[in-house]
Amino acid sequence: MFGRKALEQPTRETALPGRAQSIPTAQAHVINGHALKGPYPEGMETTIFAMGCFWGEEKKFWAVPGVWVTAVGYVAGLTPNPTYEEVCSGRTGHTEAVLVVFDPKVVSYAALLKVFWEGHDPTQGMRQGNDVGTQYRSGVYPVTAAQAAAAEASRVAYQQALSTRGFGQITTEIAPAGEFYFAEDYHQQYLARNPAGYCGIGGTGVTCPIGVSVEA
């Protein structure tokens, strides 16, 4: 998962052209059999997070009670329907991300934000641990205005907690979700099929003071 170390985002002029057709991917979640692309049950909500290598990121979220299905892919870039190799080149602008479909009656969006903030180091810029490159940047990509407001408030709260412990400024971007491109099938639930596989993300050890309640 060590991509080429591109640290600057491409422009529309320098980004790869991509393709009109989507990249083939898996149909169902390896663990629970739910359809990756839906249709999802009535009442489910979706959101997108990026926190480094998407193999380990996805595992953190599929383990959360109330999460219906997860899928890994690429978001916040310029190239339509990119491949993994293209994303790793740093010439698509995307970051590795996980789509989370969840039941808000079971798990709150705030609780998912808590998993996000505590699951990685959001102060590292274009990297996460040993993984260096624009595709490993931290990001929250809300799909509703309510999610966006909650994400912004959580960033302020976690910055205060991090600063108290001597950490620097959060570099996480918060931006509208935009198009989510599903990654190739061999990336989906990778650590479920390869339990000893690589996972390069790790938290700061600082508790995020939000989302502490998960309703049953």
C-alpha positions as CSV (number, residue, x, y, z in Angstrom):
1,M,0.0,0.0,0.0
2,F,3.0,2.3,-0.2
3,G,2.1,4.6,-3.0
4,R,4.3,7.0,-4.9
5,K,5.0,10.0,-2.7
6,A,3.0,12.7,-4.4
7,L,2.5,15.6,-2.0
8,E,0.8,18.1,-4.2
9,Q,-2.7,17.9,-5.7
10,P,-3.0,17.9,-9.5
11,T,-4.9,20.5,-11.4
12,R,-7.7,19.9,-13.9
13,E,-5.0,20.4,-16.6
14,T,-2.6,17.9,-15.1
15,A,-5.0,15.3,-13.8
16,L,-5.3,11.9,-15.5
17,P,-8.3,11.7,-17.9
18,G,-9.9,8.6,-16.4
19,R,-12.7,6.8,-18.2
20,A,-16.5,6.9,-18.7
21,Q,-17.2,3.4,-17.4
22,S,-17.0,2.5,-13.7
23,I,-14.3,0.1,-12.5
24,P,-15.7,-3.5,-11.8
25,T,-16.0,-4.2,-8.1
26,A,-17.6,-6.8,-5.7
27,Q,-21.4,-7.0,-5.5
28,A,-21.7,-7.9,-1.8
29,H,-20.0,-7.3,1.5
30,V,-17.7,-10.3,2.4
31,I,-18.9,-10.4,6.0
32,N,-22.6,-9.7,6.0
33,G,-23.6,-10.2,2.4
34,H,-25.2,-6.8,2.0
35,A,-25.1,-5.2,-1.4
36,L,-22.2,-2.7,-1.6
37,K,-24.0,-0.4,-4.1
38,G,-27.5,-0.9,-2.6
39,P,-30.4,-0.5,-2.7
40,Y,-30.1,0.1,1.0
41,P,-33.0,-0.4,3.5
42,E,-35.3,2.5,4.1
43,G,-34.0,4.8,6.8
44,M,-30.4,4.2,6.2
45,E,-28.0,7.1,5.9
46,T,-24.6,7.3,4.1
47,T,-21.4,9.2,4.8
48,I,-17.8,9.0,3.7
49,F,-14.5,9.2,5.7
50,A,-10.8,9.1,4.7
51,M,-8.1,8.4,7.2
52,G,-5.2,6.7,5.5
53,C,-5.0,3.2,4.0
54,F,-8.6,2.2,3.3
55,W,-8.0,-1.4,4.3
56,G,-7.7,-0.7,8.0
57,E,-10.1,2.2,7.8
58,E,-12.9,0.0,6.5
59,K,-12.4,-2.6,9.2
60,K,-12.9,0.0,12.0
61,F,-16.3,1.0,10.6
62,W,-17.7,-2.4,9.7
63,A,-17.2,-3.4,13.3
64,V,-19.5,-0.6,14.6
65,P,-23.0,-1.8,15.6
66,G,-25.6,-0.1,13.4
67,V,-23.4,0.0,10.3
68,W,-25.3,-1.7,7.5
69,V,-22.5,-2.0,5.0
70,T,-19.1,-0.5,4.1
71,A,-17.1,-0.2,0.9
72,V,-13.8,1.3,0.0
73,G,-13.2,3.7,-2.9
74,Y,-11.9,7.0,-4.0
75,V,-13.3,10.5,-3.4
76,A,-12.5,14.2,-3.6
77,G,-10.6,14.0,-6.8
78,L,-10.7,15.1,-10.4
79,T,-10.3,11.9,-12.5
80,P,-13.5,10.0,-13.3
81,N,-13.6,6.3,-12.5
82,P,-9.9,6.1,-11.5
83,T,-8.0,2.8,-10.9
84,Y,-6.0,2.1,-7.8
85,E,-2.8,2.5,-9.7
86,E,-3.9,5.9,-11.0
87,V,-4.9,7.1,-7.5
88,C,-1.5,6.0,-6.1
89,S,0.3,8.0,-8.8
90,G,-1.0,11.2,-7.2
91,R,-2.4,12.4,-10.5
92,T,-6.1,12.0,-9.8
93,G,-6.5,14.1,-6.7
94,H,-8.5,11.4,-4.9
95,T,-8.0,10.1,-1.4
96,E,-8.6,6.5,-0.3
97,A,-11.9,6.5,1.5
98,V,-14.7,4.3,3.0
99,L,-18.4,4.6,2.3
100,V,-20.4,4.0,5.5
101,V,-24.1,3.1,5.3
102,F,-25.6,3.2,8.8
103,D,-28.8,3.1,10.7
104,P,-29.2,6.4,12.6
105,K,-31.6,4.7,15.0
106,V,-28.8,2.4,16.2
107,V,-25.6,4.5,15.8
108,S,-25.4,8.3,15.6
109,Y,-23.3,10.2,13.1
110,A,-21.5,11.7,16.1
111,A,-20.5,8.2,17.2
112,L,-19.0,7.6,13.7
113,L,-17.1,10.8,13.9
114,K,-15.6,9.7,17.2
115,V,-14.4,6.5,15.5
116,F,-13.0,8.6,12.7
117,W,-11.1,11.1,14.9
118,E,-9.7,8.5,17.4
119,G,-8.8,6.0,14.7
120,H,-6.0,7.9,13.1
121,D,-3.7,11.0,13.5
122,P,-5.5,13.9,11.7
123,T,-2.5,16.2,12.0
124,Q,-0.2,14.6,9.5
125,G,-1.2,16.3,6.3
126,M,-0.5,14.2,3.1
127,R,0.3,11.1,4.9
128,Q,-0.7,8.6,7.6
129,G,2.1,6.9,9.4
130,N,4.5,5.3,6.8
131,D,2.0,5.9,4.0
132,V,2.9,9.1,2.2
133,G,1.0,10.7,-0.6
134,T,-2.1,12.8,-1.3
135,Q,-4.2,9.6,-1.4
136,Y,-3.6,9.2,2.3
137,R,-4.8,12.6,3.5
138,S,-7.5,12.8,6.2
139,G,-11.0,13.9,5.2
140,V,-14.6,13.9,6.2
141,Y,-17.1,14.1,3.3
142,P,-20.6,14.7,4.6
143,V,-23.7,14.1,2.4
144,T,-26.1,16.4,4.3
145,A,-26.0,19.8,5.8
146,A,-26.5,18.3,9.3
147,Q,-23.5,16.0,8.8
148,A,-21.4,18.9,7.6
149,A,-22.3,21.0,10.7
150,A,-21.6,18.1,13.0
151,A,-18.2,17.4,11.3
152,E,-17.1,21.0,11.7
153,A,-18.1,21.1,15.3
154,S,-16.3,17.8,16.0
155,R,-13.1,19.1,14.4
156,V,-13.1,22.1,16.8
157,A,-13.8,19.9,19.8
158,Y,-11.0,17.4,18.9
159,Q,-8.5,20.2,18.1
160,Q,-9.0,21.5,21.6
161,A,-8.4,18.0,23.0
162,L,-5.3,17.4,20.8
163,S,-3.8,20.8,21.6
164,T,-4.1,20.1,25.3
165,R,-1.9,17.0,24.7
166,G,0.7,18.8,22.6
167,F,-0.4,17.9,19.1
168,G,-0.4,20.3,16.2
169,Q,-3.1,21.6,14.0
170,I,-5.7,19.2,12.4
171,T,-5.2,19.0,8.6
172,T,-8.4,17.1,7.9
173,E,-10.4,18.5,5.0
174,I,-14.2,18.7,5.4
175,A,-15.9,19.0,2.0
176,P,-19.1,17.8,0.3
177,A,-18.9,14.2,-0.6
178,G,-19.2,14.5,-4.3
179,E,-18.8,11.4,-6.4
180,F,-17.6,8.2,-4.7
181,Y,-15.9,5.7,-7.0
182,F,-15.9,2.1,-5.7
183,A,-12.5,0.5,-5.6
184,E,-11.6,-2.7,-7.3
185,D,-13.1,-5.9,-5.9
186,Y,-9.8,-7.2,-4.3
187,H,-9.7,-4.1,-2.1
188,Q,-13.2,-4.6,-0.6
189,Q,-13.1,-5.9,3.0
190,Y,-9.5,-6.7,2.3
191,L,-8.6,-7.4,6.0
192,A,-11.5,-9.8,6.4
193,R,-10.1,-12.0,3.6
194,N,-6.4,-11.3,4.6
195,P,-6.4,-11.0,8.4
196,A,-2.6,-10.6,8.5
197,G,-2.7,-8.0,5.8
198,Y,-1.1,-4.6,6.1
199,C,-2.8,-1.8,8.1
200,G,-0.9,1.5,8.5
201,I,-3.3,3.6,10.5
202,G,-3.2,4.3,14.2
203,G,-4.7,6.8,16.5
204,T,-3.2,9.5,18.7
205,G,-4.5,8.1,22.0
206,V,-6.4,11.3,22.6
207,T,-10.1,10.8,23.3
208,C,-12.6,12.7,21.2
209,P,-15.2,14.4,23.4
210,I,-18.1,13.7,21.2
211,G,-20.3,10.9,20.1
212,V,-20.0,8.9,23.3
213,S,-23.5,7.4,23.1
214,V,-24.5,4.6,20.8
215,E,-28.2,3.8,21.1
216,A,-29.3,0.2,21.2
